[in-house]
Amino acid sequence: MDSRVDEAFWPSYVDLMTSLFVVMLVLFVFSFAAYSKERRKLRVEAENYERLKEIDAAIAELAHKDQFQYDSEFRRYVFRTKVQFKAGDFRIDPKYFGFLRGSGQSINDLVDDLKRKQEKDPETKNIRYLVIIEGMASRDTYPDNFNLSYKRANALYLFWKANHIVFDNTICEVMIAGSGTDGVGRSVNEEENQRFLIQIVPKVAYEN
């Protein structure tokens, strides 16, 4: 082989191998960083899942209260007493006032207890709770059932507020909703759908 060709080949070969090594090193660094980030994310998700299971167990304490019972079909807690409205009306019958005060206080106590546990375990700082008050309506001739169902939910919220039952907004958000004549878990007896449902949902806010 011509010595001049040989002399030109080896520096080029060394430069090529060096370049390939640098490229592989850069790819390794980026891949390792991405893997480490994903691994941390999966670890956080696993830890949050375990905490959510603990929260579910805490919320299950509602089933031991006089005001609530567990609906296994729809996996939620419902009032033991069926709070009914008259057709086309969103005003709460005074006969339910005592029961609703007790149920609201039970939820408030639960939220306060969850906050105390959160203060003891800073790792749960990203967990928040959503209390959903869902108004419902029966399928009948009333022309504005969706708006009516919202007014029913709002009536409960205002009743609790008037009785100084206000959930701690640092960890708990209240959502007032009306499902009208739709929604999940409706009774086949339409008159029984003139009511509201309460759901407590834990949620995790992930940090970037």
N, C-alpha and C positions, 0 to 999 in steps of 0.2 A: 504494500500500500504506500502511496506517495506520502512522505513525511509531512508535507504541508497540509494534506487532507486530514491526516491523523491528528496533527496539532490543532486544526480547526474543529474537529469532531468532539474531542474530549471537553474542552471548555463549554461548548454548546450543550453537551450531555449533562455536565455538572450543573449548568444553569437551569436546565429543564427539570432535573431531579430536585434542585433546591426550590424551584417555583412550585412543583407538585407538593413538596413537603410543607411549604408555607400554606398552600391552599387547604391541604388536609388538616393542618393544625388549626386554621381559622374555622373550618367546618366543625371540627371536634369541639372547639370552644363554644361555638354557637349552639351546637346540638346538646352539649352538656348543660348549658345555661337554660335552654328550653326544657330539657328533661327535669332539671332541678325545680324550675318554676311549676311545672305540671305536677311533680311529686308533692310539692308543698300544697298545691291546690287540692289534690286528692286527699292529703292528710287532713286538711282543714274541713273538707266536705265530710270525711269519715267521722271526725270529732263532732261536727255539728249534727250529724245524723244521730249519734249516740245521745247528744243533749236533747234533740227533739223527741227522742223516745222517752227520756226522763220527763220532759215537759208534758207529753201525752199522758204519762202516768200521773202527773200532778193534776192535770185537768180532769182526769178520771175521778178525782175526789168529788167532783160535782155530783156524781151518781149517788154518793152517800148523803147528799143533802136532801131535805124534805121537798125542795122545789124542782129537782131535776131527775130525769131518768135517761138511760142510754138507748138510742135507737140504733140497733145493730145493723139494720138494713141499709141505712144511709150514713152510718158511722158518725153520729152527732148526738148531742145532748138536747133534750126537749123538755119543756115544762111538764111537770106531773099534772098540773091543773090546766085544763084547756081554756085559755082565755079567749072568749068569743066576742065578736062584734055583731051588732045588728046590721042587716043588709043596708048598704049605702052609707054607713056611719063609721067615723074614725075615732069617736070618743070612747074612752075606756070606761067600762061600767065600774062604779065605785066599789062594788062587791069584790073586785080583784085587787084593790089598792094594797091591802095588807100583804097578800101573796107576792105582788110585784115588788114591793119594798124589800121583802125578804130575799127574793131571787136576785135583785140588783145588788144587794149588800153581799150576798154569797159570791157573786162574780167579782165585786170590788175587793173582797177579802182574798180571793184567789189571785188577782192581779198584784195586790200588795205582797202576797207571799212569794210570787214568782220574782218580783223585783228584789226582795230581800235575798233570795237565793242567787240572783244575778250579781248582787253586790258582793257576795261571798266568793263568787267565781267570775273574775274579770273576763275569762275566756268566752263568756256568754254575752258579752256586751253588744254583739251584733244581732241578737235575737230580739224581735219585737212581736207584739201580739195584735191581732185584728179581731175586734168584737163586731160581728155583723148582726144588725137588727133588720130582719127581713119581714116586711109586711106582705100579707097575701090577701087575695079576694076570691070570692066564689064566682063561678060562671053563671051569671044571671042577666037580667035586663038592665042593670045599672050601666050607664053609658061611659063611665070614666073609671074603670076598675084599676087601671095601672096607677093613676094619680092617687086614687083612694088607698091603695095598698101602701104607697109611700107615706101618706098622711098617718096611717096606722102605726107604721114603724117610728115615725117622728113623734107621735103622741107618747110612745113609751120612753123615747129618749128624753123628751121634755118632762115627763113625769118623774123619771129618775133624777134629772137635774134639779127639779123643784124640791126633791126630797134629799138633796145634798149627796146624791150618789153619782160621783164623777170619777171616772177611771183615770189613773195616772197617765197623762199624755206623754211622759218621757219614755215610756216603753209600750204604751197601748194606744191604738188608734180605733176610733169608733166609726163604722160605716153604716149609714142609714140607707136602706134599699127597699124598693117595692117590686115584687115579681109579678104583680097583677094576677092574671089567671093562668100564668105559666109557672115555672119553677119546678124543683125536684121534690119528690116526696109528698105530693098532694094526696089528700084523702079522696076516696071514691064518693064519700058523702060531701057534696059541695058546701053545705052549710058549715062543716068543720074547717073549711078553708078560709073562713073569715077570722083570721088570726095573725100572729106573727111568730117567727122562729128566731132563735138566738144561736149563733155559732161563734166559737172562739178558735181562731186559727193562728198558730205560731208561724213566723216567717223569719228567714235569715237574710240580712243585708250583707252581701259580700263586698269586701274592700278590694279595690284595684291594687 
